[in-house]
C-alpha cells in the first residue's frame, strides 16, 4: 500500500508542484494551505510523511511540527521542511523537533523523491 504524504504550503503553485511530483512517484498526497489546516488533515487521515513550508499564514511550519509532535501517533513521523529560509535559528528549532531534512525552494523534484523514498524506507512507486 502506498504511503500517504501531507504537504503544507501557502503557495498553491508549490503545493501543486510537490503534489504532482510525489503523486507521480506513486504516493498518496494530501494538501493543506497552512499549519492549522495540516493539523486538521493529519487528525482525520493518518500520514506517513509531512512536507511543510516554514513560513505560512495562520500557523507556520514550526507550530505545525510542534502540534504533530504533541500527538503520540506523530512522534516519529518524518518531516521535511521546504522553504526559502536559511537562517541557523530556524534550522536549529526544526532539528530540535526531529525534522529530517531542510530543502531550499525551488526544490529539485528528483531530490524530493529520493529523500521521501529514504524517509519512508520504500522505493518510489512501491
N, CA, C and O atoms as a Tinker XYZ file with bonds, in Angstrom:
   504  protein
     1  N      0.843000   -1.185000    0.000000    73     2
     2  CA     0.000000    0.000000    0.000000    64     1     3
     3  C      0.887000    1.246000    0.000000    63     2     4     5
     4  O      1.868000    1.323000    0.740000    81     3
     5  N      0.535000    2.195000   -0.821000    73     3     6
     6  CA     1.335000    3.422000   -0.942000    64     5     7
     7  C      1.237000    4.259000    0.327000    63     6     8     9
     8  O      0.185000    4.341000    0.960000    81     7
     9  N      2.349000    4.872000    0.680000    73     7    10
    10  CA     2.389000    5.767000    1.836000    64     9    11
    11  C      1.582000    7.029000    1.534000    63    10    12    13
    12  O      1.363000    7.387000    0.377000    81    11
    13  N      1.150000    7.689000    2.600000    73    11    14
    14  CA     0.414000    8.940000    2.480000    64    13    15
    15  C      1.311000   10.070000    2.963000    63    14    16    17
    16  O      1.878000   10.010000    4.054000    81    15
    17  N      1.431000   11.102000    2.132000    73    15    18
    18  CA     2.278000   12.252000    2.439000    64    17    19
    19  C      1.401000   13.496000    2.537000    63    18    20    21
    20  O      0.558000   13.745000    1.675000    81    19
    21  N      1.609000   14.269000    3.593000    73    19    22
    22  CA     0.892000   15.528000    3.792000    64    21    23
    23  C      1.807000   16.676000    3.392000    63    22    24    25
    24  O      2.924000   16.796000    3.895000    81    23
    25  N      1.325000   17.517000    2.483000    73    23    26
    26  CA     2.087000   18.668000    2.009000    64    25    27
    27  C      1.389000   19.937000    2.478000    63    26    28    29
    28  O      0.224000   20.165000    2.154000    81    27
    29  N      2.106000   20.769000    3.247000    73    27    30
    30  CA     1.557000   22.029000    3.754000    64    29    31
    31  C      2.373000   23.187000    3.191000    63    30    32    33
    32  O      3.569000   23.302000    3.458000    81    31
    33  N      1.721000   24.036000    2.417000    73    31    34
    34  CA     2.390000   25.208000    1.843000    64    33    35
    35  C      1.327000   26.228000    1.476000    63    34    36    37
    36  O      0.282000   25.870000    0.932000    81    35
    37  N      1.586000   27.508000    1.773000    73    35    38
    38  CA     0.601000   28.537000    1.450000    64    37    39
    39  C      0.611000   28.913000   -0.022000    63    38    40    41
    40  O     -0.295000   29.611000   -0.478000    81    39
    41  N      1.601000   28.475000   -0.772000    73    39    42
    42  CA     1.661000   28.744000   -2.206000    64    41    43
    43  C      0.958000   27.625000   -2.969000    63    42    44    45
    44  O      1.391000   26.473000   -2.945000    81    43
    45  N     -0.139000   27.983000   -3.648000    73    43    46
    46  CA    -0.879000   26.986000   -4.429000    64    45    47
    47  C      0.018000   26.357000   -5.490000    63    46    48    49
    48  O     -0.075000   25.157000   -5.750000    81    47
    49  N      0.878000   27.154000   -6.097000    73    47    50
    50  CA     1.790000   26.643000   -7.127000    64    49    51
    51  C      2.747000   25.614000   -6.537000    63    50    52    53
    52  O      2.959000   24.551000   -7.122000    81    51
    53  N      3.322000   25.926000   -5.386000    73    51    54
    54  CA     4.251000   24.990000   -4.751000    64    53    55
    55  C      3.537000   23.715000   -4.343000    63    54    56    57
    56  O      4.076000   22.623000   -4.524000    81    55
    57  N      2.325000   23.833000   -3.793000    73    55    58
    58  CA     1.560000   22.627000   -3.430000    64    57    59
    59  C      1.334000   21.756000   -4.653000    63    58    60    61
    60  O      1.488000   20.537000   -4.584000    81    59
    61  N      0.968000   22.375000   -5.776000    73    59    62
    62  CA     0.702000   21.615000   -7.000000    64    61    63
    63  C      1.965000   20.919000   -7.506000    63    62    64    65
    64  O      1.909000   19.758000   -7.911000    81    63
    65  N      3.099000   21.614000   -7.486000    73    63    66
    66  CA     4.360000   21.036000   -7.952000    64    65    67
    67  C      4.756000   19.847000   -7.079000    63    66    68    69
    68  O      5.083000   18.777000   -7.593000    81    67
    69  N      4.727000   20.034000   -5.771000    73    67    70
    70  CA     5.126000   18.971000   -4.842000    64    69    71
    71  C      4.144000   17.806000   -4.932000    63    70    72    73
    72  O      4.553000   16.645000   -4.950000    81    71
    73  N      2.850000   18.114000   -4.988000    73    71    74
    74  CA     1.842000   17.067000   -5.096000    64    73    75
    75  C      2.033000   16.265000   -6.381000    63    74    76    77
    76  O      2.003000   15.035000   -6.352000    81    75
    77  N      2.228000   16.945000   -7.497000    73    75    78
    78  CA     2.425000   16.243000   -8.772000    64    77    79
    79  C      3.677000   15.374000   -8.734000    63    78    80    81
    80  O      3.672000   14.248000   -9.231000    81    79
    81  N      4.738000   15.893000   -8.149000    73    79    82
    82  CA     5.988000   15.136000   -8.044000    64    81    83
    83  C      5.799000   13.870000   -7.221000    63    82    84    85
    84  O      6.195000   12.784000   -7.645000    81    83
    85  N      5.201000   14.008000   -6.056000    73    83    86
    86  CA     5.050000   12.864000   -5.156000    64    85    87
    87  C      3.987000   11.878000   -5.636000    63    86    88    89
    88  O      4.156000   10.667000   -5.492000    81    87
    89  N      2.902000   12.384000   -6.203000    73    87    90
    90  CA     1.867000   11.511000   -6.758000    64    89    91
    91  C      2.443000   10.731000   -7.940000    63    90    92    93
    92  O      2.184000    9.538000   -8.097000    81    91
    93  N      3.223000   11.418000   -8.763000    73    91    94
    94  CA     3.863000   10.773000   -9.907000    64    93    95
    95  C      4.816000    9.662000   -9.501000    63    94    96    97
    96  O      5.066000    8.731000  -10.267000    81    95
    97  N      5.351000    9.769000   -8.277000    73    95    98
    98  CA     6.260000    8.739000   -7.762000    64    97    99
    99  C      5.488000    7.594000   -7.106000    63    98   100   101
   100  O      6.088000    6.619000   -6.654000    81    99
   101  N      4.159000    7.710000   -7.055000    73    99   102
   102  CA     3.349000    6.602000   -6.568000    64   101   103
   103  C      2.761000    6.741000   -5.183000    63   102   104   105
   104  O      2.154000    5.795000   -4.680000    81   103
   105  N      2.922000    7.903000   -4.542000    73   103   106
   106  CA     2.388000    8.078000   -3.202000    64   105   107
   107  C      1.057000    8.811000   -3.227000    63   106   108   109
   108  O      0.755000    9.548000   -4.166000    81   107
   109  N      0.267000    8.598000   -2.181000    73   107   110
   110  CA    -0.972000    9.353000   -1.983000    64   109   111
   111  C     -0.580000   10.666000   -1.320000    63   110   112   113
   112  O      0.213000   10.669000   -0.379000    81   111
   113  N     -1.123000   11.780000   -1.797000    73   111   114
   114  CA    -0.748000   13.091000   -1.267000    64   113   115
   115  C     -1.989000   13.856000   -0.816000    63   114   116   117
   116  O     -2.967000   13.974000   -1.554000    81   115
   117  N     -1.929000   14.372000    0.407000    73   115   118
   118  CA    -2.946000   15.268000    0.945000    64   117   119
   119  C     -2.310000   16.648000    1.058000    63   118   120   121
   120  O     -1.113000   16.755000    1.320000    81   119
   121  N     -3.095000   17.702000    0.864000    73   119   122
   122  CA    -2.517000   19.043000    0.911000    64   121   123
   123  C     -3.252000   19.944000    1.899000    63   122   124   125
   124  O     -4.416000   19.726000    2.237000    81   123
   125  N     -2.524000   20.962000    2.348000    73   123   126
   126  CA    -3.077000   21.963000    3.257000    64   125   127
   127  C     -2.424000   23.303000    2.941000    63   126   128   129
   128  O     -1.279000   23.360000    2.493000    81   127
   129  N     -3.175000   24.389000    3.184000    73   127   130
   130  CA    -2.697000   25.743000    2.883000    64   129   131
   131  C     -1.898000   26.366000    4.008000    63   130   132   133
   132  O     -1.215000   27.369000    3.804000    81   131
   133  N     -1.976000   25.778000    5.203000    73   131   134
   134  CA    -1.240000   26.313000    6.351000    64   133   135
   135  C     -1.127000   25.224000    7.409000    63   134   136   137
   136  O     -1.692000   24.140000    7.267000    81   135
   137  N     -0.393000   25.529000    8.466000    73   135   138
   138  CA    -0.163000   24.539000    9.505000    64   137   139
   139  C     -1.424000   24.095000   10.228000    63   138   140   141
   140  O     -1.577000   22.917000   10.550000    81   139
   141  N     -2.320000   25.026000   10.482000    73   139   142
   142  CA    -3.559000   24.678000   11.182000    64   141   143
   143  C     -4.377000   23.692000   10.356000    63   142   144   145
   144  O     -4.867000   22.689000   10.873000    81   143
   145  N     -4.516000   23.988000    9.078000    73   143   146
   146  CA    -5.256000   23.091000    8.184000    64   145   147
   147  C     -4.550000   21.726000    8.096000    63   146   148   149
   148  O     -5.205000   20.685000    8.041000    81   147
   149  N     -3.221000   21.744000    8.082000    73   147   150
   150  CA    -2.454000   20.497000    8.024000    64   149   151
   151  C     -2.696000   19.645000    9.266000    63   150   152   153
   152  O     -2.855000   18.429000    9.154000    81   151
   153  N     -2.728000   20.259000   10.438000    73   151   154
   154  CA    -3.015000   19.511000   11.671000    64   153   155
   155  C     -4.404000   18.880000   11.617000    63   154   156   157
   156  O     -4.592000   17.738000   12.036000    81   155
   157  N     -5.369000   19.629000   11.101000    73   155   158
   158  CA    -6.729000   19.099000   10.981000    64   157   159
   159  C     -6.762000   17.910000   10.029000    63   158   160   161
   160  O     -7.420000   16.907000   10.307000    81   159
   161  N     -6.055000   18.019000    8.911000    73   159   162
   162  CA    -5.984000   16.912000    7.951000    64   161   163
   163  C     -5.330000   15.695000    8.600000    63   162   164   165
   164  O     -5.811000   14.572000    8.449000    81   163
   165  N     -4.229000   15.922000    9.326000    73   163   166
   166  CA    -3.497000   14.822000    9.968000    64   165   167
   167  C     -4.338000   14.127000   11.040000    63   166   168   169
   168  O     -4.150000   12.935000   11.286000    81   167
   169  N     -5.247000   14.837000   11.674000    73   167   170
   170  CA    -6.120000   14.217000   12.674000    64   169   171
   171  C     -7.151000   13.305000   12.006000    63   170   172   173
   172  O     -7.547000   12.291000   12.580000    81   171
   173  N     -7.581000   13.662000   10.804000    73   171   174
   174  CA    -8.599000   12.881000   10.095000    64   173   175
   175  C     -8.017000   11.744000    9.276000    63   174   176   177
   176  O     -8.660000   10.709000    9.102000    81   175
   177  N     -6.798000   11.933000    8.769000    73   175   178
   178  CA    -6.181000   10.958000    7.866000    64   177   179
   179  C     -4.743000   10.710000    8.303000    63   178   180   181
   180  O     -3.906000   11.604000    8.173000    81   179
   181  N     -4.433000    9.527000    8.815000    73   179   182
   182  CA    -3.050000    9.245000    9.219000    64   181   183
   183  C     -2.085000    9.441000    8.047000    63   182   184   185
   184  O     -2.368000    9.018000    6.926000    81   183
   185  N     -0.963000   10.074000    8.309000    73   183   186
   186  CA     0.041000   10.299000    7.265000    64   185   187
   187  C      1.381000    9.689000    7.687000    63   186   188   189
   188  O      1.674000    9.540000    8.873000    81   187
   189  N      2.181000    9.343000    6.679000    73   187   190
   190  CA     3.460000    8.676000    6.899000    64   189   191
   191  C      4.654000    9.622000    6.794000    63   190   192   193
   192  O      5.750000    9.304000    7.257000    81   191
   193  N      4.435000   10.777000    6.186000    73   191   194
   194  CA     5.484000   11.776000    5.986000    64   193   195
   195  C      4.817000   13.133000    5.855000    63   194   196   197
   196  O      3.735000   13.251000    5.279000    81   195
   197  N      5.468000   14.159000    6.395000    73   195   198
   198  CA     4.964000   15.535000    6.268000    64   197   199
   199  C      6.025000   16.362000    5.555000    63   198   200   201
   200  O      7.202000   16.330000    5.915000    81   199
   201  N      5.591000   17.107000    4.533000    73   199   202
   202  CA     6.450000   18.054000    3.820000    64   201   203
   203  C      5.825000   19.418000    4.050000    63   202   204   205
   204  O      4.700000   19.672000    3.620000    81   203
   205  N      6.556000   20.299000    4.733000    73   203   206
   206  CA     5.960000   21.570000    5.136000    64   205   207
   207  C      6.832000   22.767000    4.802000    63   206   208   209
   208  O      8.058000   22.723000    4.902000    81   207
   209  N      6.159000   23.836000    4.400000    73   207   210
   210  CA     6.792000   25.138000    4.290000    64   209   211
   211  C      7.079000   25.608000    5.724000    63   210   212   213
   212  O      6.458000   25.125000    6.670000    81   211
   213  N      8.005000   26.533000    5.881000    73   211   214
   214  CA     8.330000   27.055000    7.215000    64   213   215
   215  C      7.468000   28.259000    7.555000    63   214   216   217
   216  O      6.920000   28.349000    8.653000    81   215
   217  N      7.350000   29.195000    6.597000    73   215   218
   218  CA     6.579000   30.418000    6.822000    64   217   219
   219  C      5.243000   30.332000    6.106000    63   218   220   221
   220  O      5.181000   30.328000    4.877000    81   219
   221  N      4.172000   30.263000    6.892000    73   219   222
   222  CA     2.813000   30.223000    6.349000    64   221   223
   223  C      1.926000   31.086000    7.239000    63   222   224   225
   224  O      2.200000   31.243000    8.428000    81   223
   225  N      0.861000   31.646000    6.662000    73   223   226
   226  CA    -0.083000   32.404000    7.495000    64   225   227
   227  C     -0.873000   31.450000    8.389000    63   226   228   229
   228  O     -0.863000   30.239000    8.166000    81   227
   229  N     -1.540000   31.976000    9.373000    73   227   230
   230  CA    -2.372000   31.259000   10.345000    64   229   231
   231  C     -1.503000   30.434000   11.291000    63   230   232   233
   232  O     -1.507000   30.677000   12.498000    81   231
   233  N     -0.755000   29.459000   10.759000    73   231   234
   234  CA     0.156000   28.651000   11.565000    64   233   235
   235  C      1.316000   28.212000   10.681000    63   234   236   237
   236  O      1.112000   27.611000    9.626000    81   235
   237  N      2.528000   28.517000   11.118000    73   235   238
   238  CA     3.716000   28.187000   10.337000    64   237   239
   239  C      4.208000   26.773000   10.572000    63   238   240   241
   240  O      3.606000   26.004000   11.321000    81   239
   241  N      5.306000   26.446000    9.924000    73   239   242
   242  CA     5.877000   25.115000    9.999000    64   241   243
   243  C      6.314000   24.707000   11.393000    63   242   244   245
   244  O      6.094000   23.569000   11.806000    81   243
   245  N      6.935000   25.629000   12.124000    73   243   246
   246  CA     7.393000   25.315000   13.472000    64   245   247
   247  C      6.221000   24.893000   14.361000    63   246   248   249
   248  O      6.297000   23.875000   15.049000    81   247
   249  N      5.149000   25.668000   14.344000    73   247   250
   250  CA     3.974000   25.356000   15.157000    64   249   251
   251  C      3.303000   24.072000   14.682000    63   250   252   253
   252  O      2.805000   23.295000   15.497000    81   251
   253  N      3.284000   23.843000   13.369000    73   251   254
   254  CA     2.727000   22.600000   12.831000    64   253   255
   255  C      3.493000   21.399000   13.368000    63   254   256   257
   256  O      2.891000   20.434000   13.838000    81   255
   257  N      4.802000   21.457000   13.299000    73   255   258
   258  CA     5.621000   20.332000   13.752000    64   257   259
   259  C      5.444000   20.111000   15.252000    63   258   260   261
   260  O      5.360000   18.971000   15.710000    81   259
   261  N      5.388000   21.215000   16.025000    73   259   262
   262  CA     5.139000   21.087000   17.464000    64   261   263
   263  C      3.790000   20.418000   17.721000    63   262   264   265
   264  O      3.670000   19.556000   18.591000    81   263
   265  N      2.783000   20.824000   16.958000    73   263   266
   266  CA     1.444000   20.233000   17.092000    64   265   267
   267  C      1.442000   18.754000   16.751000    63   266   268   269
   268  O      0.783000   17.961000   17.423000    81   267
   269  N      2.170000   18.381000   15.718000    73   267   270
   270  CA     2.263000   16.962000   15.348000    64   269   271
   271  C      2.966000   16.173000   16.446000    63   270   272   273
   272  O      2.519000   15.086000   16.815000    81   271
   273  N      4.051000   16.708000   16.964000    73   271   274
   274  CA     4.832000   16.003000   17.992000    64   273   275
   275  C      4.055000   15.861000   19.299000    63   274   276   277
   276  O      4.365000   14.982000   20.104000    81   275
   277  N      3.056000   16.706000   19.522000    73   275   278
   278  CA     2.219000   16.604000   20.712000    64   277   279
   279  C      1.236000   15.431000   20.627000    63   278   280   281
   280  O      0.619000   15.059000   21.625000    81   279
   281  N      1.095000   14.853000   19.433000    73   279   282
   282  CA     0.200000   13.726000   19.202000    64   281   283
   283  C      1.053000   12.457000   19.124000    63   282   284   285
   284  O      1.946000   12.357000   18.282000    81   283
   285  N      0.777000   11.489000   20.004000    73   283   286
   286  CA     1.588000   10.268000   20.071000    64   285   287
   287  C      1.771000    9.590000   18.719000    63   286   288   289
   288  O      2.838000    9.043000   18.440000    81   287
   289  N      0.742000    9.621000   17.880000    73   287   290
   290  CA     0.849000    8.924000   16.601000    64   289   291
   291  C      1.831000    9.616000   15.644000    63   290   292   293
   292  O      2.244000    9.020000   14.649000    81   291
   293  N      2.204000   10.861000   15.937000    73   291   294
   294  CA     3.124000   11.594000   15.070000    64   293   295
   295  C      4.479000   11.891000   15.715000    63   294   296   297
   296  O      5.248000   12.711000   15.213000    81   295
   297  N      4.761000   11.222000   16.823000    73   295   298
   298  CA     6.046000   11.443000   17.498000    64   297   299
   299  C      7.231000   11.130000   16.594000    63   298   300   301
   300  O      8.242000   11.833000   16.624000    81   299
   301  N      7.110000   10.080000   15.791000    73   299   302
   302  CA     8.231000    9.621000   14.972000    64   301   303
   303  C      8.007000    9.778000   13.472000    63   302   304   305
   304  O      8.813000    9.293000   12.678000    81   303
   305  N      6.937000   10.442000   13.075000    73   303   306
   306  CA     6.683000   10.622000   11.642000    64   305   307
   307  C      7.716000   11.599000   11.078000    63   306   308   309
   308  O      7.907000   12.687000   11.621000    81   307
   309  N      8.379000   11.208000    9.989000    73   307   310
   310  CA     9.392000   12.098000    9.421000    64   309   311
   311  C      8.785000   13.377000    8.844000    63   310   312   313
   312  O      7.682000   13.377000    8.297000    81   311
   313  N      9.540000   14.460000    8.985000    73   311   314
   314  CA     9.118000   15.768000    8.483000    64   313   315
   315  C     10.249000   16.355000    7.646000    63   314   316   317
   316  O     11.409000   16.367000    8.059000    81   315
   317  N      9.885000   16.842000    6.460000    73   315   318
   318  CA    10.806000   17.598000    5.607000    64   317   319
   319  C     10.312000   19.031000    5.543000    63   318   320   321
   320  O      9.112000   19.268000    5.402000    81   319
   321  N     11.214000   19.980000    5.644000    73   319   322
   322  CA    10.854000   21.391000    5.504000    64   321   323
   323  C     11.324000   21.861000    4.132000    63   322   324   325
   324  O     12.479000   21.669000    3.752000    81   323
   325  N     10.399000   22.485000    3.397000    73   323   326
   326  CA    10.687000   23.088000    2.096000    64   325   327
   327  C     10.519000   24.586000    2.267000    63   326   328   329
   328  O      9.421000   25.051000    2.571000    81   327
   329  N     11.585000   25.348000    2.078000    73   327   330
   330  CA    11.468000   26.774000    2.397000    64   329   331
   331  C     12.510000   27.613000    1.683000    63   330   332   333
   332  O     13.481000   27.091000    1.135000    81   331
   333  N     12.297000   28.905000    1.695000    73   331   334
   334  CA    13.302000   29.846000    1.203000    64   333   335
   335  C     14.174000   30.320000    2.364000    63   334   336   337
   336  O     15.190000   30.982000    2.152000    81   335
   337  N     13.776000   29.980000    3.594000    73   335   338
   338  CA    14.529000   30.379000    4.784000    64   337   339
   339  C     15.859000   29.641000    4.857000    63   338   340   341
   340  O     15.965000   28.491000    4.433000    81   339
   341  N     16.865000   30.308000    5.394000    73   339   342
   342  CA    18.168000   29.658000    5.520000    64   341   343
   343  C     18.873000   30.073000    6.804000    63   342   344   345
   344  O     20.090000   29.931000    6.926000    81   343
   345  N     18.093000   30.592000    7.776000    73   343   346
   346  CA    18.752000   31.066000    8.996000    64   345   347
   347  C     19.006000   29.910000    9.970000    63   346   348   349
   348  O     18.233000   28.955000   10.042000    81   347
   349  N     20.086000   30.021000   10.699000    73   347   350
   350  CA    20.535000   28.967000   11.606000    64   349   351
   351  C     19.525000   28.712000   12.722000    63   350   352   353
   352  O     19.297000   27.558000   13.086000    81   351
   353  N     18.913000   29.765000   13.274000    73   351   354
   354  CA    17.962000   29.588000   14.373000    64   353   355
   355  C     16.765000   28.734000   13.954000    63   354   356   357
   356  O     16.319000   27.868000   14.707000    81   355
   357  N     16.255000   28.982000   12.758000    73   355   358
   358  CA    15.126000   28.188000   12.261000    64   357   359
   359  C     15.541000   26.734000   12.087000    63   358   360   361
   360  O     14.801000   25.820000   12.453000    81   359
   361  N     16.722000   26.526000   11.529000    73   359   362
   362  CA    17.195000   25.159000   11.315000    64   361   363
   363  C     17.399000   24.434000   12.647000    63   362   364   365
   364  O     17.090000   23.248000   12.762000    81   363
   365  N     17.917000   25.139000   13.645000    73   363   366
   366  CA    18.121000   24.529000   14.966000    64   365   367
   367  C     16.784000   24.176000   15.619000    63   366   368   369
   368  O     16.642000   23.106000   16.210000    81   367
   369  N     15.808000   25.075000   15.513000    73   367   370
   370  CA    14.482000   24.806000   16.084000    64   369   371
   371  C     13.855000   23.597000   15.401000    63   370   372   373
   372  O     13.243000   22.752000   16.056000    81   371
   373  N     14.011000   23.520000   14.084000    73   371   374
   374  CA    13.465000   22.381000   13.337000    64   373   375
   375  C     14.166000   21.087000   13.748000    63   374   376   377
   376  O     13.513000   20.066000   13.962000    81   375
   377  N     15.472000   21.128000   13.857000    73   375   378
   378  CA    16.231000   19.943000   14.248000    64   377   379
   379  C     15.815000   19.459000   15.634000    63   378   380   381
   380  O     15.685000   18.258000   15.870000    81   379
   381  N     15.608000   20.398000   16.541000    73   379   382
   382  CA    15.198000   20.043000   17.903000    64   381   383
   383  C     13.850000   19.323000   17.927000    63   382   384   385
   384  O     13.561000   18.570000   18.857000    81   383
   385  N     13.031000   19.555000   16.904000    73   383   386
   386  CA    11.727000   18.892000   16.811000    64   385   387
   387  C     11.784000   17.622000   15.955000    63   386   388   389
   388  O     10.756000   17.010000   15.666000    81   387
   389  N     12.987000   17.240000   15.558000    73   387   390
   390  CA    13.140000   15.993000   14.815000    64   389   391
   391  C     12.905000   16.106000   13.319000    63   390   392   393
   392  O     12.601000   15.108000   12.666000    81   391
   393  N     13.039000   17.300000   12.771000    73   391   394
   394  CA    12.908000   17.451000   11.322000    64   393   395
   395  C     14.038000   16.684000   10.642000    63   394   396   397
   396  O     15.194000   16.765000   11.057000    81   395
   397  N     13.691000   15.939000    9.594000    73   395   398
   398  CA    14.644000   15.049000    8.933000    64   397   399
   399  C     15.413000   15.698000    7.794000    63   398   400   401
   400  O     16.474000   15.210000    7.404000    81   399
   401  N     14.888000   16.793000    7.257000    73   399   402
   402  CA    15.566000   17.437000    6.140000    64   401   403
   403  C     15.079000   18.849000    5.945000    63   402   404   405
   404  O     13.948000   19.188000    6.295000    81   403
   405  N     15.950000   19.680000    5.376000    73   403   406
   406  CA    15.673000   21.101000    5.135000    64   405   407
   407  C     16.021000   21.351000    3.676000    63   406   408   409
   408  O     17.199000   21.408000    3.321000    81   407
   409  N     15.015000   21.498000    2.833000    73   407   410
   410  CA    15.235000   21.685000    1.406000    64   409   411
   411  C     14.899000   23.109000    0.997000    63   410   412   413
   412  O     13.872000   23.658000    1.395000    81   411
   413  N     15.775000   23.698000    0.200000    73   411   414
   414  CA    15.555000   25.063000   -0.273000    64   413   415
   415  C     14.666000   25.059000   -1.507000    63   414   416   417
   416  O     14.770000   24.188000   -2.370000    81   415
   417  N     13.781000   26.067000   -1.569000    73   415   418
   418  CA    12.955000   26.280000   -2.764000    64   417   419
   419  C     13.778000   27.083000   -3.762000    63   418   420   421
   420  O     14.580000   27.918000   -3.342000    81   419
   421  N     13.619000   26.873000   -5.039000    73   419   422
   422  CA    12.764000   25.837000   -5.627000    64   421   423
   423  C     13.393000   24.462000   -5.437000    63   422   424   425
   424  O     14.610000   24.302000   -5.535000    81   423
   425  N     12.558000   23.487000   -5.167000    73   423   426
   426  CA    13.048000   22.153000   -4.865000    64   425   427
   427  C     13.289000   21.365000   -6.155000    63   426   428   429
   428  O     12.537000   21.485000   -7.122000    81   427
   429  N     14.344000   20.565000   -6.150000    73   427   430
   430  CA    14.628000   19.652000   -7.256000    64   429   431
   431  C     13.715000   18.440000   -7.070000    63   430   432   433
   432  O     13.836000   17.742000   -6.062000    81   431
   433  N     12.806000   18.168000   -8.012000    73   431   434
   434  CA    11.868000   17.048000   -7.856000    64   433   435
   435  C     12.562000   15.704000   -7.608000    63   434   436   437
   436  O     12.070000   14.888000   -6.830000    81   435
   437  N     13.692000   15.474000   -8.260000    73   435   438
   438  CA    14.407000   14.207000   -8.063000    64   437   439
   439  C     14.923000   14.081000   -6.633000    63   438   440   441
   440  O     14.867000   13.001000   -6.045000    81   439
   441  N     15.424000   15.179000   -6.075000    73   439   442
   442  CA    15.923000   15.172000   -4.697000    64   441   443
   443  C     14.757000   14.924000   -3.731000    63   442   444   445
   444  O     14.899000   14.173000   -2.766000    81   443
   445  N     13.616000   15.548000   -3.987000    73   443   446
   446  CA    12.441000   15.372000   -3.138000    64   445   447
   447  C     12.002000   13.906000   -3.128000    63   446   448   449
   448  O     11.745000   13.345000   -2.063000    81   447
   449  N     11.917000   13.291000   -4.297000    73   447   450
   450  CA    11.502000   11.888000   -4.392000    64   449   451
   451  C     12.526000   10.980000   -3.710000    63   450   452   453
   452  O     12.161000   10.032000   -3.016000    81   451
   453  N     13.799000   11.277000   -3.913000    73   451   454
   454  CA    14.855000   10.463000   -3.292000    64   453   455
   455  C     14.774000   10.538000   -1.761000    63   454   456   457
   456  O     14.839000    9.514000   -1.081000    81   455
   457  N     14.632000   11.750000   -1.228000    73   455   458
   458  CA    14.527000   11.917000    0.224000    64   457   459
   459  C     13.270000   11.254000    0.780000    63   458   460   461
   460  O     13.324000   10.581000    1.810000    81   459
   461  N     12.147000   11.441000    0.105000    73   459   462
   462  CA    10.897000   10.823000    0.555000    64   461   463
   463  C     11.038000    9.301000    0.563000    63   462   464   465
   464  O     10.577000    8.643000    1.496000    81   463
   465  N     11.661000    8.748000   -0.450000    73   463   466
   466  CA    11.878000    7.295000   -0.523000    64   465   467
   467  C     12.718000    6.819000    0.656000    63   466   468   469
   468  O     12.404000    5.801000    1.272000    81   467
   469  N     13.781000    7.548000    0.971000    73   467   470
   470  CA    14.639000    7.183000    2.093000    64   469   471
   471  C     13.873000    7.255000    3.410000    63   470   472   473
   472  O     13.946000    6.337000    4.226000    81   471
   473  N     13.142000    8.341000    3.615000    73   471   474
   474  CA    12.421000    8.525000    4.875000    64   473   475
   475  C     11.284000    7.534000    5.046000    63   474   476   477
   476  O     10.977000    7.118000    6.163000    81   475
   477  N     10.668000    7.160000    3.950000    73   475   478
   478  CA     9.572000    6.202000    4.014000    64   477   479
   479  C     10.080000    4.772000    3.924000    63   478   480   481
   480  O      9.313000    3.817000    4.053000    81   479
   481  N     11.380000    4.636000    3.702000    73   479   482
   482  CA    12.027000    3.335000    3.590000    64   481   483
   483  C     11.362000    2.466000    2.527000    63   482   484   485
   484  O     11.108000    1.279000    2.732000    81   483
   485  N     11.088000    3.100000    1.380000    73   483   486
   486  CA    10.496000    2.368000    0.270000    64   485   487
   487  C     10.889000    3.020000   -1.035000    63   486   488   489
   488  O     11.276000    4.187000   -1.071000    81   487
   489  N     10.788000    2.269000   -2.088000    73   487   490
   490  CA    11.076000    2.795000   -3.416000    64   489   491
   491  C      9.874000    3.593000   -3.897000    63   490   492   493
   492  O      8.731000    3.259000   -3.583000    81   491
   493  N     10.137000    4.640000   -4.653000    73   491   494
   494  CA     9.039000    5.408000   -5.258000    64   493   495
   495  C      8.223000    4.447000   -6.104000    63   494   496   497
   496  O      8.768000    3.607000   -6.819000    81   495
   497  N      6.910000    4.585000   -6.011000    73   495   498
   498  CA     6.019000    3.734000   -6.804000    64   497   499
   499  C      5.813000    2.352000   -6.222000    63   498   500   501
   500  O      5.102000    1.537000   -6.810000    81   499
   501  N      6.416000    2.070000   -5.085000    73   499   502
   502  CA     6.289000    0.718000   -4.495000    64   501   503
   503  C      4.947000    0.564000   -3.812000    63   502   504
   504  O      4.653000   -0.496000   -3.259000    81   503
